[in-house]
Amino acid sequence: MSASAAAGTERLTPDGVLAAMYRAVEPTDPVETARALVAEDSVRIALCVGCPDELEAVGRALGICLRMLGRSPEFSGYAIADCRLL
């Protein structure tokens, strides 16, 4: 995710990103582990999503990120820039 950082906004931390992400996770989301990296005005989140199908795993990960953007005011101005299956 990336954003144009507005002047005077609070800087995100990896722990804060993960806390917001776990608030967006629903009980049916098969998230096994997650990590976050915050650099300048971008946030990278690595999710280990347990799904038998790769397409479903990508869809679930994008759904989590979209819910996180919608529910967490600290991410106003952020958007999903790319999604990669590793």
Summary of the structure (lengths in Angstrom):
residues: 86
radius of gyration: 12.7
end to end distance: 16.7
largest distance: 43.4
contacts: 201
relative contact order: 0.26
helix: 37%
strand: 24%
